[in-house]
Amino acid sequence: MIRWGILGPGHIAHKFAKDLLTVPDATLYAVASSDQQRADEFAGQYAIPHSFGRYEDLLTLPELDVVYVATRHIRHHDDAVMLLNGGKAVLGEKPFAMNLAQVQHMVDTARSKRVFLMEALWSRFMPTLLKARELVESGAIGQVTGVRADFGFKAMFDPEGRLFDKKLGGGALLDIGIYPLFWSYFILGMPQSIKATATFGSTGVDEQVGIIMTYADGEMAILDSTLRAKTPCEAFVYGTEGLIKVHGRWHESTSLTVERIGEEPETHTFERATFGYNFEAKHVMDCLTNGQTESPLWSLTDSLNLMTLLDQVRAEAGIEY
Amino acid sequence: MIRWGILGPGHIAHKFAKDLLTVPDATLYAVASSDQQRADEFAGQYAIPHSFGRYEDLLTLPELDVVYVATRHIRHHDDAVMLLNGGKAVLGEKPFAMNLAQVQHMVDTARSKRVFLMEALWSRFMPTLLKARELVESGAIGQVTGVRADFGFKAMFDPEGRLFDKKLGGGALLDIGIYPLFWSYFILGMPQSIKATATFGSTGVDEQVGIIMTYADGEMAILDSTLRAKTPCEAFVYGTEGLIKVHGRWHESTSLTVERIGEEPETHTFERATFGYNFEAKHVMDCLTNGQTESPLWSLTDSLNLMTLLDQVRAEAGIEY
């Protein structure tokens, strides 16, 4: 039995909580919000025994095993560090923090305290994306020549909302641009060069971001994200003998198609009844059960690398928070 | 009746000639190659009355109305200028020439001689792409936020071949990268900023090219082309109320789908029995019949603009010939 706490009972926490109900041996044990009533309502909805109106009260429960941090981007660092210093294992929503320095500090804290810490890069644990990488590694599409991924949705413009507020880390890059970057990293690792451009909306946030990266063997990544339009949200791996297409929306996809040149396309489907947060949650629980303080599948080095890419894109595209 | 000449009876000239057979009032009247036998064979195949082993011999036929120039990239400028100076109307294959200075010289020559000149940007005349722009202009997808297009195929590596020879203008950009650039220009016009990256193969040509451009209202173009892999070859226009997807291979496509947010997708199909060169040929004939020396649909200014973009991408990506 692993006892979960939830810090920040917002939209994403609801989806996470629902998925957690499907994971064997997972117990929703505590929830904390800056607003006691909000915490109580969330607790009532999921039959959670402990609810708090202060984040740090989660530390009053010695039997609590791990906390899922789902606060706003700008709080991720402070909330994670508070929990780690209190000895709590942390699964921290993406973006893991606002910049590399913050992530480095979180990693240093976790390592010095010997406490488990992982970025909630849920797509990393999706069976469909794992299958894509397995196919790539098996040589199904020959030598990889590049990747492409887009992520765009039409955000309701709300100048007061988090997504359009620079001070809260709003904009496309941290919210959704991180997914195409993850895809490139998942398939190709770290690039040799990065070019990136953003266009900005009336509140100053990056509403559209385009990224081109190149790699040691001349591979190329073409990535884009936007808050202005619904795009297909497809991810591709291109190879010398064919391509893999992960169907939209790829970051949570249940199917992919392999198109080998000269052959009939072949589709692999991975139906599920959840949003898909159960896979990362299950992995965290396995790590905790095994006494691991770091995931072997999405390591802290992976998180540092991904944030390094985000920082480099910001610098290239002139995105500031 | 319009009498056509063909200069450079290669692969593309064969397709053009076949399509021309379907165009009312078009006559294949002459063909010229640097190799008389090659010209004769082509003439025999399409029942062309005149065949020459020297390009300039086309000028010996006063009744010849227009010449389709389908030589190698590096010859386009010289061949077009020779014909224009001889008073022949010219439809010149893309890339129109190797750089902006050459295109400017061709344009100056045509204008001073008052002779018709047009770039063979055949996709510009495809009913499917015209429909896409008509839909955009009618507001079918709201305000345009950006475009995306890819063009990739797995080229057989031949270090002696034109496509891999820098001196012959080989590489992805001039051969196929021009199509995504055309798409962006066709929908959004000239950009405010361009970032581009290329990766190079063993012979030094650009084998992969990625391009990001931004526009006055924050629109973005995401374009990529590659000789290393077969990519979907799809083109998109994104808008605030939906998207238009031109199905692969988009530059010669017979169908597109409009996906308006919250509505069922709607597909428009334009079947044809030709490769699609007939549309540009028909337009050239209309211009000649009307006494026009420049196309109102794909003007010389359009060609100058497209070559300006190609030159800027080259400079950004470090592509040299």
Interface residues (C-beta under 8 A of the other chain):
Chain A: T145 G146 R148 D150 G152 K154 S193 K195 A196 T197 T199 F200 G201 E207 Q208 G210 I211 I212 M213 T214 G218 E219 M220 I222 D224 T226 R228 A229 K230 T231 P232 F236 Y238 G239 T240 G242 L243 K245 E259 I261
Chain B: T145 G146 R148 D150 G152 K154 S193 K195 A196 T197 T199 F200 G201 E207 Q208 G210 I211 I212 M213 T214 G218 E219 M220 I222 D224 T226 R228 A229 K230 T231 P232 F236 Y238 G239 T240 E241 G242 L243 K245 E259 I261
